[in-house]
Structures are given as structure tokens and as C-alpha cells.
Amino acid sequence: MSEKKNVSTRTHDVIIVGGGVIGLLSTLEFSRQGLSVLLIDKQTPGREASWAGGGIISSLYPWSCSDKMNALINWSHCAYPSLVEELFSKTGIDPELVNTGLLYIEESEASHGLSWCAQHNPMYESLSVNRVQQIEPNLVKPRGQSLLLPAIHSVRNPRLLSALTSYLSNLKNVTLLSEAAVFEVLVRNDVAVGVRTELGDFKAKTVVVTAGAWSKLILKQFKLTIPMVPVLGQMISIQAAAGFLKRTVLYKDRYVIPRKDGLILIGSTLENTGFEKRTSEAGLSSLRSVAEYLLPGLKHQPTFSHWAGLRPRLGNGPWIGGVPGCKNLYVNSGHFRNGLASAPASARLISDIVTNEVFDSFRVSILPEADYAPICLVDISEKA
């Protein structure tokens, strides 16, 4: 990636604070409207929660999500194939979008899922124990009925982020600024006019905070009640042969995800550690136990890698909208475990809100569910 360190002191149309998948795709959406965009990240873009996740383009349990959160995810799922194709053709980096489906082998969860599927009509299959063993012979034998959502995809998120940063770095109206922590939002007469960073002040007509778990810290000057907390998620990977596992499998809030080259990802823990991002032997042991139970053939395979990220949890859904009491300041954050899954729709929505453009496929609702800000979610009437 070509990082642009010599940032012009001119006023940009939009400053994006935070370079995860939400920030990168928000930058792409604004750039497509012909706006000049400065994206600022405290380190290298694409190295926090978006990088640390598993890349499932779905809620882990759609029946536990609100209809509006599912709408964001469903629209994004439809948008990903063309996005990935464009990124691959422009950068030569393949984000490896793969149809892995979602297979639920815990009988009680499968039962909940089947009830939800009967009401919402996604593609689904109810599988017997024998059928699961036929399609996934290396998977542990389920104890009862399983549920398969066959249309769900996954993406290799580190490669997606690399492709996005590479693509954006070559756009004339986009500037990427790394290693520049934002200390505060610059405000004049209750209007956001830029940000203050360790590298100096930068001016903009609009500021959008997409800093994940760190968004609350960046907005602390506004003295809002923002119930956003970082949640640590540890993951591991184990190398297997290509085709060893073909489908993403969920079991008791843990998952295993196959990559095209046979790498198996296992995740994730949910831990309250504040902003301490670290791995632990307890986390490793827990994830290895899940891997070896679900896929006994991995028992003697060494752990390939072990990492952690901080997901931003904010109530029942993300904050996508304006900041009370400050014009031209917006937030696109708080997606928790659904950031990558809902990123394309979330980015389109914030660009629509900022520029007052409403696409035919979007119907914006303002939901005053909390006192810190309206939460804007989207109802989808058409595919991307």
C-alpha cells in the first residue's frame, strides 16, 4: 500500500477517523460521490478488529439480531461479490470470497434457526445426522438435527483490507494518513471543522468517526452517554489439507471457518478486558478444545497462529448517524461482531445521510433508542 504522508493543509470535504473495514468502505462511498476524503488511522489502516475477525458475511445467529441489523447484513451480502470482483481486478489482491454456507450442529440452536427460517424464508436445509456426515466427513457426528444456510459466503478479511487500502491509496481524491492518533474533534460554533492529531490539525467540511471501540474515546469531549465497550475476541488458526472442511460450522457460540488453502480459523472468545488487546494461554486452550472436538483430525496439528482483536459493542446495533449538538459530525461505529458482515450497507447509509442522498434501495429510519444519539439503520427493499 502506498501511504500518503504529505497531507495537504487544505480543507477536505470529509475526514474519516478510523481505518477498519467500516472506515475504508465509507471512504470509498464518499470518493465515488466526487468528494475529497482524508482517512486518518492511529496505526496502519486495516489492522484492528476488521483484520482480527473471521470474515463470515452473516450474523452468527440471524434469529438473535434485529430485523434492521439483518437488513444491513443481507444488503451487504448481495453487494460483496461485485465489490470483491472490482477490488481484485484493480489491485490483483484476491479477497477470496467463498460460498462456505453456515452449518449449525447444536440441536437446540438448529431448532431455533428452523423456526426463524420458516418465518423469514431464507435458503435453508434441515439435515439429518447421516447427511451431515456425508457432506462433512471430518466433522464430529452431531447428536441430532442440524441446520444449513447454504447461501452464506465468507471472505478472507486481511486480504479484503489489503485490497481496499491498495485501491483507495491510488484514488486522486483520497488520502490515507497512518500513525496519526486523533486527540479531539475541532469545533467552531457547534459545527465540526476538522480534527486534531499528533501530526497536527486537519480541516474538513464533515467529520465521520469510524474508529470502532475507540470511537467513544474520540467523542469524549461531547460528554455524551455512550454505552460502547470493547470486547476482546481471541482466535486461532490450524493448517489442514485443502477441502478438509468445506463449510463454516457454528457450535455453542464458537465457529470454525475453512479457507481455500485448507487453513481453519477457530473463534472466538468474548472477554471484557477494557482496551487491553492480548492473547492468553486460557484462550488458546479453549479454542483448541473447540477445534479438536468439532474436527478430531486436527488434534495433532499445531496451532498455526493465535491473535486477538477488540470488537465495539453498543447496545443492540451500530450507531450510524449524527452527533447531538454538533453539526457535520457523524458516527459509523458499534457493529460488534457484525462489522465486516454489514460494512457495505453501513458505508452506503452514512454517505447517504451526510450528503442527503437516499438511494432507491434504501429507506432510512431514525430510531431514538438511547439518549446518546439517534441510531440510523436501514430497511432494504431491493438487492444491491
Secondary structure, DSSP 8 states (H G I E B T S, - for coil): -----S--SS-EEEEEE--SHHHHHHHHHHHHTT--EEEE-SSSTT-SHHHHS--BSS-SSGGGS-HHHHHHHHHHHHHHHHHHHHHHHHHS-----EE--EEE--HHHHHHHHHHHHHH--S-EEE-HHHHHHH-TTS---SS-EEEETT-EE--HHHHHHHHHHHHHT-TTEEEE-S--EEEEEEETTEEEEEEETTEEEEEEEEEE--GGGHHHHTGGG-----EEEEEEEEEEEE--TTS--SEEEETTEEEEE-TTSEEEEE---B--TT-----HHHHHHHHHHHHHH-GGGTTS-EEEEEEEEEEEETTS-EEEEETTEEEEEEEE-BGGGHHHHHHHHHHHHHHHHHT---TTEEEEEE--SSS--EEEEEE-S--
